Amino acid sequence: MTREFGATAWGRAWLKQIEPVLITGAPDRDLPRARALARHAITDLTITGRRVTASITDRSHGQTLALDIPAWSGDEQRTVERALTSTGSLHAGDLPDRLATDLTAAGVRIAPRIEEIAAAGDTGRIERRHVLAVCYALVQRIDEEPVLAVRLRTPSETSPSTVKSSPAGLLALTDIDPKTFYLVPTVRDRRNAASR
């Protein structure tokens, strides 16, 4: 049986911030509701840079939440860059679980603490269970594409050059210009060639 949340080491690192291993006091009643909301009430989860945006409907009230994920410190970022370089060939979107284990052992916090995530909503009031629900949905997305765990914590000024999801030696799809890739002459190119 596969885990619904935290199927990879990358997702589990995020899950540990939502569901701490050591629980003191009464059980967190928001967690079961947040998991249910993540399964059934979240739509349009988008990730742009270090911002995660999602629409959530709870008890017939809709809201759009935006979570701003803090970047790694300079030392953490350098450690991640060295680890990614030494990993070698990576499949698009995938990272090995052992890399997450190695980074954690080196002192890199893959996921920020939940209280470090800045949340904003379009209706003003932000419910904790809604923030948790978006985090659960994010864990599922990270399980599907582990490289998101790195992109979400990478400072935006270094993001394009340090986080490559293409295997070594291959051109990233975003680097391809569709107008020139196939070298098919356009009508205008043919006219210019005919007039010469």
PyMOL commands that set and color helices and strands:
alter all, ss='L'
color gray80, all
select helices_A, chain A and resi 9-18+30-40+74-87+97-105+114-116+128-144+147-151+159-162+173-175+178-181+187-195
alter helices_A, ss='H'
color red, helices_A
select strands_A, chain A and resi 42-48+51-58+61-68+118-121
alter strands_A, ss='S'
color yellow, strands_A
deselect
rebuild
show_as cartoon
